[in-house]
Amino acid sequence: MSEDSTIVARRAAALLTEAAGASRQHDHARALELLQQAARLYRNLAQQSTSTDQRVKASRGLGATLYQLAIEALYVARPADALEATQEGYALIAQYGLQPARQLAKLNALRALALLDLRRPLESLQAVEAAFEDLLKEKDPFVRAEMAVRFTWLKGTILSALGRHEEALEHLDRAYIHFQNHGQYNFWHFVSMAEALVAVGRHEDALAFYRVGADYLRTSGAFIPFSVFRVEMLVSV
């Protein structure tokens, strides 16, 4: 790699580090801006590479950047940017990623969220099904099981948006039972179950879930916005 290319690669890596710091501080708009800068640098490096090694390193860096960019874009309600990042990043991670199965599954789940926000629920359903397909190639059984239940929750949410409420309830209930058995409670798990029950006319059951959710929130004080919760649900494993 030439000296100029080395400097650019170091600058791109520094931007990634800075973006990670901004994200930890919940400054997702700043993180997104930094990642967009890093993506441009890595993209130029990949296009201008004079050796296979340079191209591989730049492409791997670009794939990692786009993966994180999709996350930050969803945090700040920019689903079109998230969708673009998942689509470009998928091919790069498939070819150059170090843990491709896990990252590809998460990318498809993030793509499903972006499509849902863009009011394209049928495409969103296809994306989450693709996430399940990618997950079959994940070798770690714990990771595979944890991600599968989170994708099940997401699929329930998408089915609800499609008006397929009985199917949605089945998926959300399956996910809820897993979270309950593993002590992985969150306020939004109770709310999603309550909303699904309302949609199928089970109002008394829905009220019970709302009450339990309110009690949990009051005693735990553990509240995060839904926009944050749903992204973290998919990428925290």
C-alpha positions in Angstrom: 0.0 0.0 0.0 1.4 3.4 -1.0 2.2 6.0 1.7 -0.8 8.1 0.7 -3.1 5.0 0.8 -1.8 4.1 4.2 -2.6 7.6 5.5 -6.1 7.4 4.1 -6.6 3.9 5.6 -5.5 5.2 9.0 -7.8 8.2 8.7 -10.8 5.9 7.8 -10.0 3.6 10.8 -9.7 6.7 13.1 -13.2 7.8 11.9 -14.6 4.4 12.8 -13.1 4.6 16.3 -14.5 8.1 16.7 -17.9 7.0 15.5 -17.9 4.2 18.0 -17.2 6.7 20.8 -20.0 8.9 19.6 -22.4 6.0 19.5 -21.5 5.0 23.1 -22.4 8.6 24.0 -25.7 8.2 22.2 -24.8 10.9 19.7 -26.0 8.8 16.8 -26.3 11.7 14.4 -22.6 12.4 14.8 -21.7 8.7 14.6 -23.6 8.5 11.3 -21.8 11.5 9.9 -18.4 10.0 10.8 -19.3 6.6 9.3 -20.4 8.3 6.1 -17.0 9.9 5.8 -15.2 6.6 6.6 -17.3 4.8 3.9 -16.3 7.4 1.3 -12.6 6.9 2.2 -12.8 3.1 2.1 -14.8 3.1 -1.1 -12.2 5.2 -2.8 -9.4 3.0 -1.5 -11.1 -0.1 -2.8 -11.6 1.4 -6.2 -8.1 2.8 -6.5 -6.3 -0.3 -5.1 -3.3 -1.5 -7.1 -3.1 -4.9 -5.4 -5.5 -7.6 -4.2 -4.3 -7.2 -0.6 -5.1 -3.5 -0.7 -8.6 -4.1 -2.2 -9.4 -6.8 0.3 -8.5 -4.6 3.3 -10.4 -1.6 1.9 -13.4 -3.7 1.1 -13.4 -5.4 4.5 -13.2 -1.9 6.1 -16.0 -0.7 3.9 -18.3 -3.6 4.8 -17.7 -3.1 8.5 -18.4 0.6 8.1 -21.6 0.0 6.2 -22.8 -2.5 8.8 -22.4 0.1 11.6 -23.8 2.9 9.4 -27.1 1.0 8.9 -27.4 0.7 12.7 -26.8 4.4 13.3 -29.1 5.4 10.5 -32.0 3.4 12.1 -31.3 5.1 15.4 -31.8 8.5 13.9 -34.9 7.5 11.8 -33.2 7.5 8.4 -34.4 4.2 7.0 -33.5 5.0 3.4 -29.8 5.5 4.4 -30.0 2.3 6.4 -31.5 0.3 3.5 -28.8 1.6 1.1 -26.0 0.6 3.6 -27.4 -2.9 4.1 -27.7 -3.5 0.4 -24.1 -2.4 -0.4 -22.7 -3.9 2.8 -24.2 -7.3 2.3 -22.1 -8.3 -0.8 -18.9 -6.9 0.8 -19.4 -8.9 4.0 -20.4 -12.0 2.1 -17.1 -11.9 0.3 -14.7 -10.3 2.8 -16.3 -10.6 6.2 -14.6 -12.4 9.1 -17.9 -13.7 10.6 -20.1 -13.5 7.5 -23.0 -15.7 8.6 -23.7 -13.7 11.8 -23.2 -10.3 10.2 -25.2 -11.2 7.1 -28.1 -12.4 9.2 -28.1 -9.2 11.2 -27.8 -7.1 8.0 -30.9 -8.7 6.6 -32.7 -8.1 9.9 -31.7 -4.4 9.8 -32.8 -4.3 6.2 -36.2 -5.7 7.3 -36.5 -2.9 9.9 -35.6 -0.2 7.3 -38.1 -1.6 4.9 -40.8 -1.7 7.6 -40.1 2.0 8.4 -40.4 2.7 4.7 -43.8 1.1 4.7 -42.7 -1.8 2.5 -43.9 -4.7 4.8 -43.9 -7.4 2.2 -40.3 -6.8 1.3 -39.6 -6.5 5.0 -41.0 -10.0 5.5 -38.8 -11.3 2.7 -35.8 -9.7 4.4 -36.4 -11.3 7.8 -36.9 -14.7 6.1 -33.5 -14.1 4.5 -32.1 -13.4 7.9 -33.3 -16.8 9.1 -31.7 -18.4 6.1 -28.3 -16.7 6.8 -28.6 -17.7 10.5 -28.6 -21.4 9.6 -24.9 -21.0 8.7 -23.9 -19.6 12.1 -21.8 -22.2 13.9 -22.2 -21.1 17.5 -25.5 -22.7 18.8 -26.0 -20.1 21.5 -25.7 -17.2 19.1 -27.9 -19.0 16.6 -30.6 -19.6 19.2 -30.5 -16.1 20.6 -30.6 -14.5 17.2 -33.4 -16.8 16.1 -35.8 -15.7 18.9 -35.0 -12.0 18.2 -35.8 -12.5 14.5 -39.0 -14.3 15.6 -40.0 -11.2 17.5 -39.2 -9.0 14.4 -41.2 -11.3 12.2 -44.2 -11.0 14.5 -43.9 -7.2 14.3 -43.8 -7.4 10.5 -46.8 -9.8 10.3 -48.7 -7.4 12.5 -48.0 -4.5 10.1 -49.4 -6.8 7.3 -52.6 -7.3 9.3 -51.8 -11.0 9.8 -52.5 -10.7 13.5 -53.0 -14.3 14.5 -49.7 -15.3 12.9 -48.1 -12.2 14.5 -49.3 -13.2 17.9 -48.0 -16.7 17.5 -44.5 -15.4 16.8 -44.5 -12.7 19.4 -45.8 -15.2 22.0 -43.0 -17.6 21.1 -40.4 -14.9 21.5 -42.0 -13.7 24.8 -41.8 -17.2 26.3 -38.1 -17.4 25.5 -37.4 -14.0 27.1 -39.5 -14.9 30.1 -37.7 -18.2 30.6 -34.3 -16.5 30.3 -35.1 -13.5 32.5 -34.5 -11.2 29.5 -37.4 -8.8 30.2 -37.9 -5.5 28.6 -40.9 -3.2 28.8 -41.4 -3.4 25.1 -41.8 -7.2 25.2 -44.9 -6.7 27.3 -46.2 -3.9 25.1 -45.8 -5.9 21.9 -47.7 -8.8 23.4 -50.5 -6.5 24.6 -50.8 -4.8 21.2 -51.0 -8.2 19.4 -53.6 -9.4 21.8 -55.7 -6.3 21.2 -55.5 -6.9 17.5 -57.1 -10.3 17.8 -59.7 -9.1 20.3 -58.3 -10.6 23.5 -58.7 -7.4 25.4 -58.6 -8.8 29.0 -55.4 -10.6 28.2 -53.9 -7.5 26.6 -54.8 -5.5 29.7 -53.0 -8.0 31.9 -49.8 -7.6 29.8 -50.1 -3.8 29.9 -50.4 -3.9 33.7 -47.4 -6.3 34.1 -45.4 -4.1 31.8 -46.3 -1.0 33.8 -45.3 -2.8 37.0 -42.0 -3.9 35.5 -41.2 -0.4 34.4 -42.1 1.1 37.7 -39.9 -1.3 39.7 -37.0 -1.6 37.3 -36.8 1.9 35.9 -35.3 0.3 32.8 -36.8 2.3 29.9 -35.3 2.9 26.5 -37.1 4.3 23.5 -38.7 1.8 21.2 -36.5 3.1 18.3 -33.4 2.1 20.3 -34.8 -1.1 21.8 -35.6 -2.7 18.4 -32.2 -2.1 17.0 -30.4 -3.3 20.1 -32.6 -6.4 20.0 -31.1 -7.4 16.7 -27.4 -6.5 17.1 -26.7 -7.1 20.8 -26.0 -10.9 20.4 
